[in-house]
Amino acid sequence: MDLVHRMGKATAAEIRDAMMDPPSYSAVRAQLRTLEDKGHLRHESQELRYIYSAVERPEKARQGALRHLVNTFFGGSPADAAMALLDEESTQLSPDDIARLQALIAAAKEGGR
């Protein structure tokens, strides 16, 4: 999906060519078909080729994937997911990152009243 978002529109061959250590062409086609069946991609026919494009904007796709990850691994708790990401041993935050997080937390507190 990331490649399709970056490329805008692409054939299976173009997507495969852009991959690092790509699988077989048929594996790429199968994955594209699966993503299309799930509603993430669409295709248009041009001559004898399918041109694939994303259905959703990258931001919306990221939100959906993140929501799925939080539900699957953190019992639906955004706080637990954030705490796992912000583990002191593995994360070094810049002062700007800390300020952004503080602003988000403050806004969440205001909205929860």
N, C-alpha and C positions, 0 to 999 in steps of 0.2 A: 504494500500500500504506500509505503514511504516513497518508493521510486515512482509510482504512478502520480502521486501528489507533486513530486518535484518536476516530473516531465510534462505534466498536464495531460497529454494524450500520447499513447505509445502502443506499438504492437508487442506481441509476446516475445518476438526476437529482439526488439529494442530493449525491452525490460530485462531479458536474460543477459544481453550484452552489457548492461549497466551493473549487473550483480558482481560482487566479489565471490569467487569460488561458486559459480552458478551450478544448479542441478541440471538435469537433462532438459531439453526443450519440451518434451512431453510433460515433465513434472511441473514446469512453469505454466504450461497451458492448463493443466489440471488444477493448479492453485488459483489461477485466474478465473476458471470456471466456477470453482467453489466460492470465491469472493463475489462473483457475479450472482450466484444462486442465493447468497446471504444478503444481497442488496447493497454491497459496498462498491461494486463496480458496474459499469454498463459498457456496452460495445456498440459500435456502428460498423457496418461493412463497407469497405472501400476496395474495389476490385476483388481480389481473392483473399483479402486480409481483414482481420478484426482489429479495430483501433479501440483500445480500452481507455476509459477515463473514470475518475472517481465520482461517486454520487454525492458524497458529502465534502464539505470544506475540511481541510486538515485539522482545524481547531475542534470542530464537532466530533470528528473521528477520534481524536486524542481523548476528548472528554468521555466518550463512550467506552473506549478501551480502559481508561483509568477507572471509571465507575465499575466496570466488570472486574478489574483487578482488586479493587477495594472490597467488593462484595465477595469475591472468591477467596481471597487470602486474609482479609482482615474483618470478616463478619459484618461488612457494611459500615465499619467505623472509619471515617476519614481521619479522626484523631489518632487511632492506632497506626494507620498507614503513615501519617506525618511523623509520628514518633519513631517509627522504624527507619524512615528516611533521614531523620535528624539525629540519629545515634551519635553521641559525642566522639566515639572512636573513629567513625568512618566519614564524618562530614565536617568540612571547614566552610563556614558561611562568611561571606563578605559583609561589611557593615551595611551596604545597600540591600543585600538579601535579608538581613535581620530587620531592617527598617520596613521592607515590604511585607514581611511576615507579621510584624507587629501591627502594621496598618490593617492587614486582613483580619487579624484576631480582634482588633478594636472594632472593626466594622461588624464582625460576627456577634460581638457582645452587644452592640447597639441594636442590631436586628433581632436579637433574642429577648429583648426586654418587653 
